[in-house]
Amino acid sequence: MSDVPAQPQAPSLCAADAQLVQAYLSHGRYECRLAERTLSLYALDLQKLAAFATQAGLALTAVQTHHVRAWVARMHSGGRSARGIALVLSGWRGLYRWLGLKGLVAVNPVVDVRAPKAPKPLPKALEVDEAVRLASYRDAPNDSVLHLRDHAMVELFYSSGLRMAELRGLDLQASAQARGWIDLAAAQAHVLGKGSKRRSVPVGRAAIAALQIWLPLRAQILQALPLAQQTQAALFIGRHGTRLSAQSVWLRVRAHAQRAGLATPVHPHMLRHSFASHLLQSSGDLRAVQELLGHAHVGTTQVYTRLDFQHLAGVYDAAHPRAHKKTP
């Protein structure tokens, strides 16, 4: 009796094809050491393949690429998601790769078949009033040193649209080793972005003010440490004088949003999305937003035009008298 999870086969599946499927799953179990869950999913995918082949009057070894494309179209029109289809094709592709190694098929009919493109999800951005509320929030006069640091980080994220790594990489001043640095006098941040591309971005007045509050506190933290640890160059440091980790920044931004009373779970990249979306709403200058974000291609930036249209559509639905259906 086989150890492979038993899966119901298509009623008219021929014995030869059933044996091929079971042999492939056994190969996955014993030679590839696939997990039970993975084997069960592969078995379901192959059951679907066998059903399509049986309906077309084909043995599994007779399936051609045009058959697979037709079955993908059928799954897509039936409502199967692009991601779901991609996973099914992955299972089918593995079977035919194995059949090719066994010399049972000359060509893998799935190798050049791709799932339909999945629509790209819109980036999540805060509403303008939420973003302003978050960036300006302070619990004065009860703010702790770390809360004032977090306030400066959030202001800088929203002011300049920085990525997490770009903000973490900022030093207090330029040096040969610096990945980036802040220039308060020029109101600019110089950062090293994706692809090791450098760019300079403006820093707004509110972010400058928050940084000017944070910098003396930063100096106090370092002065309380042993002399060897007082040379830390990072702009944003923790209580022990070390550069903040990505996880620390993520958690501190989330905590700051909670203190500000926002119901939305906020993360650093959401502030970058908010920066881009709000700037585009106000200026309409796609190329300028592209430069500020450090995008290599304007197509990457164009996703924010969809956010902008979503905002305009919401205003229309809420305000235009012809946007509402009249009740009888």
C-alpha positions as CSV (number, residue, x, y, z in Angstrom):
1,M,0.0,0.0,0.0
2,S,1.4,3.4,-1.0
3,D,2.5,5.9,1.6
4,V,1.5,8.8,-0.6
5,P,-1.6,10.7,0.5
6,A,-4.5,9.1,-1.3
7,Q,-6.3,11.5,-3.7
8,P,-9.4,10.7,-5.7
9,Q,-8.6,10.3,-9.3
10,A,-10.9,11.4,-12.2
11,P,-13.4,8.6,-12.8
12,S,-12.1,7.6,-16.3
13,L,-8.4,8.1,-15.7
14,C,-6.6,5.2,-17.2
15,A,-4.5,2.9,-15.0
16,A,-1.2,3.9,-16.7
17,D,-1.7,7.6,-16.0
18,A,-2.8,6.9,-12.4
19,Q,0.4,4.9,-11.9
20,L,2.5,7.7,-13.4
21,V,0.9,10.2,-10.9
22,Q,1.5,7.9,-8.0
23,A,5.1,7.2,-9.0
24,Y,5.8,11.0,-9.3
25,L,4.3,11.7,-5.9
26,S,6.4,8.8,-4.4
27,H,9.5,10.4,-6.1
28,G,8.6,13.7,-4.4
29,R,8.2,12.0,-1.0
30,Y,11.2,9.7,-0.9
31,E,13.8,11.3,-3.2
32,C,12.9,15.0,-2.9
33,R,11.7,14.7,0.7
34,L,8.8,17.1,0.1
35,A,6.5,18.0,3.1
36,E,3.2,16.2,3.5
37,R,1.3,19.5,2.8
38,T,3.3,20.0,-0.4
39,L,2.6,16.5,-1.6
40,S,-1.1,16.9,-0.9
41,L,-1.3,20.1,-2.9
42,Y,0.6,18.5,-5.8
43,A,-1.8,15.6,-5.7
44,L,-4.7,18.0,-6.0
45,D,-3.1,19.9,-8.9
46,L,-2.3,16.6,-10.7
47,Q,-5.9,15.5,-10.2
48,K,-7.0,18.6,-12.0
49,L,-4.6,18.0,-14.8
50,A,-5.8,14.4,-15.2
51,A,-9.4,15.5,-15.3
52,F,-8.6,18.0,-18.1
53,A,-6.7,15.4,-20.0
54,T,-9.4,12.8,-19.6
55,Q,-12.1,15.2,-20.8
56,A,-9.9,15.9,-23.9
57,G,-9.4,12.1,-24.5
58,L,-5.7,12.4,-23.9
59,A,-3.1,10.4,-22.0
60,L,-0.9,12.6,-19.8
61,T,2.1,11.8,-22.0
62,A,0.2,13.1,-25.0
63,V,-0.6,16.6,-23.6
64,Q,0.8,19.5,-25.7
65,T,1.4,23.1,-24.9
66,H,-1.8,24.3,-26.7
67,H,-3.8,22.0,-24.4
68,V,-2.2,23.5,-21.3
69,R,-2.9,27.1,-22.5
70,A,-6.5,26.2,-23.1
71,W,-6.8,24.7,-19.6
72,V,-5.2,27.8,-18.1
73,A,-7.8,30.0,-20.0
74,R,-10.6,27.8,-18.6
75,M,-9.3,28.1,-15.0
76,H,-9.0,31.9,-15.4
77,S,-12.4,32.4,-16.9
78,G,-13.8,30.2,-14.1
79,G,-12.5,32.7,-11.5
80,R,-9.3,31.0,-10.4
81,S,-6.8,33.7,-9.2
82,A,-3.6,34.3,-11.1
83,R,-1.6,33.2,-8.1
84,G,-3.6,30.0,-7.8
85,I,-3.1,29.2,-11.5
86,A,0.7,29.8,-11.1
87,L,0.8,27.3,-8.3
88,V,-1.1,24.7,-10.4
89,L,1.2,25.2,-13.3
90,S,4.2,24.8,-11.0
91,G,2.9,21.4,-10.0
92,W,2.2,20.4,-13.6
93,R,5.6,21.6,-14.7
94,G,7.3,19.4,-12.1
95,L,5.5,16.3,-13.3
96,Y,6.5,16.8,-16.9
97,R,10.1,17.6,-15.9
98,W,10.2,14.2,-14.2
99,L,8.5,12.5,-17.1
100,G,11.2,14.0,-19.4
101,L,13.9,12.7,-17.2
102,K,12.3,9.3,-17.5
103,G,12.2,9.6,-21.3
104,L,8.4,9.4,-21.3
105,V,7.9,12.8,-23.0
106,A,10.1,14.6,-25.5
107,V,9.1,18.2,-24.5
108,N,7.7,19.7,-21.3
109,P,4.4,21.1,-22.5
110,V,4.2,23.5,-19.4
111,V,7.6,25.0,-19.6
112,D,6.6,28.1,-21.6
113,V,3.2,28.5,-20.2
114,R,2.7,31.3,-17.7
115,A,-0.2,32.3,-15.5
116,P,-2.2,35.5,-16.3
117,K,-0.6,38.5,-14.7
118,A,-2.0,39.3,-11.3
119,P,-3.2,42.9,-10.8
120,K,-0.7,44.8,-8.6
121,P,-2.2,45.8,-5.3
122,L,-2.3,49.5,-4.6
123,P,0.2,50.6,-2.0
124,K,-1.4,51.6,1.3
125,A,-1.2,55.3,2.1
126,L,-2.7,57.3,4.9
127,E,-5.2,60.0,4.4
128,V,-3.6,63.5,4.5
129,D,-5.1,64.4,7.9
130,E,-4.0,61.1,9.3
131,A,-0.5,61.5,8.1
132,V,-0.2,65.1,9.4
133,R,-1.7,64.0,12.7
134,L,0.8,61.1,13.0
135,A,3.9,63.2,12.0
136,S,3.0,66.1,14.3
137,Y,2.0,64.0,17.3
138,R,3.9,64.7,20.6
139,D,2.9,63.9,24.1
140,A,4.5,67.2,25.5
141,P,5.5,67.8,28.2
142,N,5.6,64.0,29.0
143,D,7.7,63.0,25.9
144,S,10.6,60.7,26.7
145,V,14.0,60.9,24.9
146,L,13.0,57.9,22.8
147,H,9.6,59.3,22.0
148,L,11.2,62.5,20.7
149,R,13.6,60.4,18.6
150,D,10.6,58.5,17.2
151,H,8.8,61.8,16.4
152,A,11.9,63.0,14.5
153,M,12.0,59.7,12.5
154,V,8.3,59.8,11.6
155,E,8.6,63.5,10.5
156,L,11.6,62.6,8.4
157,F,9.9,59.6,6.8
158,Y,6.9,61.6,5.8
159,S,8.8,64.8,4.9
160,S,11.3,63.1,2.5
161,G,9.8,59.8,1.4
162,L,12.8,57.8,2.6
163,R,13.0,54.0,2.5
164,M,13.6,52.2,5.7
165,A,17.3,51.4,4.8
166,E,17.9,55.0,3.7
167,L,16.7,56.4,7.0
168,R,18.6,53.8,9.0
169,G,21.8,54.5,7.0
170,L,21.8,58.3,7.7
171,D,24.8,59.6,9.6
172,L,25.1,62.9,11.4
173,Q,27.5,64.2,8.9
174,A,29.3,63.3,5.6
175,S,32.3,61.0,5.7
176,A,34.1,58.5,3.5
177,Q,32.2,55.6,5.2
178,A,28.8,57.3,5.3
179,R,26.0,55.6,3.3
180,G,24.0,58.8,3.8
181,W,23.9,61.9,5.9
182,I,21.7,64.8,7.0
183,D,22.6,68.4,6.2
184,L,20.4,70.6,8.4
185,A,21.8,73.8,7.1
186,A,20.9,73.0,3.6
187,A,17.7,71.2,4.7
188,Q,18.6,68.1,2.7
189,A,19.2,64.4,3.3
190,H,21.7,62.7,1.1
191,V,20.9,59.0,0.8
192,L,22.1,55.8,-0.9
193,G,19.1,54.2,-2.5
194,K,18.4,51.0,-4.4
195,G,21.1,50.0,-6.9
196,S,23.7,52.0,-4.9
197,K,22.2,55.2,-6.5
198,R,22.8,58.4,-4.5
199,R,20.2,61.1,-4.4
200,S,19.5,64.2,-2.3
201,V,16.0,65.0,-1.0
202,P,14.6,68.1,0.7
203,V,13.8,68.0,4.4
204,G,10.8,70.0,5.5
205,R,10.7,72.6,8.2
206,A,8.7,70.4,10.6
207,A,11.2,67.6,10.2
208,I,14.2,70.0,10.7
209,A,12.6,71.3,13.9
210,A,12.1,67.7,15.2
211,L,15.7,66.8,14.4
212,Q,17.0,69.9,16.2
213,I,15.1,68.7,19.3
214,W,16.5,65.1,18.9
215,L,20.2,66.0,18.3
216,P,21.0,67.3,21.8
217,L,19.3,64.3,23.3
218,R,21.3,62.0,21.1
219,A,24.5,63.7,22.4
220,Q,23.3,63.1,26.0
221,I,22.9,59.4,25.3
222,L,26.4,59.1,23.8
223,Q,28.0,61.1,26.6
224,A,26.6,58.7,29.2
225,L,28.4,55.8,27.4
226,P,32.0,54.6,27.7
227,L,34.4,56.7,25.6
228,A,34.9,54.0,23.0
229,Q,31.2,54.0,22.2
230,Q,30.9,57.8,21.8
231,T,32.0,57.8,18.2
232,Q,28.8,56.4,16.8
233,A,28.0,58.2,13.6
234,A,24.4,57.1,13.1
235,L,21.8,59.8,13.2
236,F,19.2,57.6,14.9
237,I,20.5,55.5,17.8
238,G,19.0,53.4,20.6
239,R,19.4,53.8,24.3
240,H,22.7,51.9,24.2
241,G,24.2,54.1,21.5
242,T,23.9,51.7,18.6
243,R,22.4,52.3,15.2
244,L,18.7,51.2,15.2
245,S,17.9,47.9,13.5
246,A,15.2,47.7,10.9
247,Q,12.9,45.8,13.3
248,S,13.4,48.5,16.0
249,V,12.4,51.3,13.5
250,W,9.4,49.3,12.4
251,L,8.2,48.7,15.9
252,R,8.8,52.3,17.0
253,V,6.9,53.7,14.1
254,R,4.0,51.3,14.9
255,A,4.1,52.4,18.6
256,H,4.2,56.1,17.7
257,A,1.1,55.6,15.5
258,Q,-0.7,53.9,18.4
259,R,0.1,56.7,20.8
260,A,-1.2,59.2,18.2
261,G,-4.5,57.3,18.2
262,L,-4.5,56.0,14.6
263,A,-6.5,52.8,14.1
264,T,-4.5,52.0,11.0
265,P,-1.4,49.7,11.6
266,V,1.3,52.0,10.3
267,H,4.7,50.9,9.0
268,P,7.6,52.9,7.7
269,H,7.0,52.2,4.0
270,M,3.4,53.4,4.4
271,L,4.8,56.8,5.2
272,R,6.8,56.7,2.0
273,H,3.6,55.8,0.1
274,S,1.8,58.6,1.8
275,F,4.6,61.1,1.0
276,A,4.4,60.2,-2.7
277,S,0.6,60.1,-2.9
278,H,0.0,63.4,-1.2
279,L,2.8,65.1,-3.1
280,L,1.3,63.9,-6.4
281,Q,-2.2,65.0,-5.4
282,S,-0.9,68.5,-4.7
283,S,1.5,68.9,-7.6
284,G,0.5,66.5,-10.3
285,D,4.2,66.4,-11.2
286,L,4.9,62.7,-11.8
287,R,8.5,63.2,-12.9
288,A,9.4,65.2,-9.8
289,V,7.9,62.6,-7.5
290,Q,9.9,59.9,-9.4
291,E,13.1,61.8,-8.7
292,L,12.3,62.4,-5.1
293,L,11.5,58.7,-4.6
294,G,14.6,57.5,-6.4
295,H,12.6,55.3,-8.9
296,A,14.7,54.2,-11.9
297,H,11.6,54.1,-14.1
298,V,8.6,56.4,-14.1
299,G,6.3,53.3,-14.5
300,T,7.1,52.4,-10.9
301,T,5.9,55.9,-9.8
302,Q,2.7,55.7,-11.9
303,V,1.0,53.5,-9.3
304,Y,0.5,56.6,-7.2
305,T,-1.6,58.1,-10.0
306,R,-4.0,55.2,-9.4
307,L,-4.1,56.1,-5.7
308,D,-4.8,59.7,-6.7
309,F,-7.7,58.7,-9.0
310,Q,-9.1,56.5,-6.2
311,H,-9.1,59.6,-3.9
312,L,-10.8,61.7,-6.6
313,A,-13.4,59.0,-7.2
314,G,-14.1,58.9,-3.5
315,V,-14.6,62.7,-3.4
316,Y,-16.9,62.4,-6.5
317,D,-19.0,59.6,-5.0
318,A,-19.4,61.5,-1.7
319,A,-20.1,64.9,-3.2
320,H,-21.6,64.8,-6.7
321,P,-25.4,64.8,-6.8
322,R,-25.4,62.5,-9.8
323,A,-23.2,60.0,-8.1
324,H,-26.0,58.8,-5.9
325,K,-28.9,56.7,-6.9
326,K,-32.3,58.3,-6.2
327,T,-34.5,56.3,-3.9
328,P,-38.0,55.8,-5.1
